Amino acid sequence: MNTLLVLGLALVAGLFFTRIMKLIGLPDVTGYLLAGLLIGPYVLNLMTETNLETLNIITTSALGFIAFSIGSSFKKDTLRQMGGKIIVNTLFESLSAVIVVDLVLWLLGVTGLVDIPLPLAIVLGAIAAATAPAATLMVVRQYKAKGIVTDTLLPIVGFDDAVGLMAFAISIPIAKVLISGGQPTFVEMFLEPLAQISISLAVGAILGLILALCSKLFKSRVNRITLIIAVVFAGLAISQILNKTSYNILHLSSLLVCMMIGAIYSNVFKENEAPLNMLEQWTYPLFMLFFVISGAELRVDVILSVGVIGVVYIVARSIGKYFGASLGAKVVKADKNVVKYLGFALLPQAGVAIGMATLVVTMIPEYGVQINTVILCATFIYELFGPMLTKMALTKAGEIEPGASRPSIFSRRKAKTAVTTEPTNVTTDIPNEDNK
């Protein structure tokens, strides 16, 4: 099918499933995933594997803007109040998932209950740290969640990917050594991962500062949002270009780059609220496409082949995330709602984890296919049920008001009938002489 026709079909399918999700009270993101699964290559095959390969630029761009949006929520006033608590919470929930998954899989392997080689257990444990910021962000936006749990959640889903990347970078050399019998070096295990994360944040900070300074040259929100889009694309491009080099130290995390762009921009450029609100509207169809495509990539057949290891991974990671987040919140004496509900909102897992699993196929071919299958199955489960749990947690915490949701095209139509004839101060975003 023609690629443009596929994009149109994906958007229509996503919109249609939001109607179904609204009827049964589930988040829109779950509907997008189900829509993609239905039209994807493993069910109706309206969106083929060839189509999915050509749509990589959509998923790459969407992840970049998702990371930017999360970074833009890192306001210095909020971080000043919660900075230490956020770091502690992130370390507890991320590393608890790693430790629990490693420990449970290792014990099953040692006792002989399941054939689980130690290298496989170590790599799966490292991947367990990563969460899916996209699904979390979409739920928060759809239901306009506000409160202490939301304020804690958004920075954590950004920071824990950095912890996950660090854990993954350390675990891969260890797994290779266990397979080959060699000796890992301190540079490979610690210095290279630390350098990659530091350089990613530095590149993002420079681009964010450039964006903030250039934004002062324009007054129109249209031009300012155009600058944001251009700089995010630049961050993604720089990451891809450097990642093609042969020097491991120059490999960048595009998520960390774009997250830092958003953080610097929102703190340096004071008039950021209007452009960021407009960006949210612009990126909404892009995010919808991202989740429909992600749903199309979910393979139903892997569930049957994943076996005990996959089930153990899902259960162990969920336990580690929940109790790690709860323990971390207790250590920093966080609000009781953070202690009770934060862990439920940290279960979704998708893009970053799939990216890690894809790398394992080439880096550790002995167990790559098995690890990739486990992560794909976990993604299927987490992405379908994770957004529901996030909504439940934020509702229980009192941060989602009853009936709160992003206005649909139908509700906007109804709202027009309530418009009064009184004059308003609303301005348009049509370019004018203020753009220069």
Secondary structure, DSSP 8 states (H G I E B T S, - for coil): --HHHHHHHHHHHHHHHHHHHHHHT--HHHHHHHHHHHHSTTTT-SS-HHHHHHTHHHHHHHHHHHHHHHHHT--HHHHHHHHHHHHHHHHHHHHHHHHHHHHHHHHHHHHTSS---HHHHHHHHHHTT---HHHHHHHHHHHT--SHHHHHHHHHHHHHHHHHHHHHHHHHHHHHHHHH-----HIIIIIHHHHHHHHHHHHHHHHHHHHHHHHTT---HHHHHHHHHHHHHHHHHHHHHHHTSS-GGG---HHHHHHHHHHHHHHH-TT-HHHHHHHHHHHHHHHHHHHHHHHHH--TTHHHHSHHHHHHHHHHHHHHHHHHHHHHHHHTT--HHHHHHGGGGG----HHHHHHHHHHHHH-TTTHHHHHHHHHHHHHHHHHHHHHHHHHHHHHTT-S-TT-----HHHHHHHHTT--SS----------GGG-
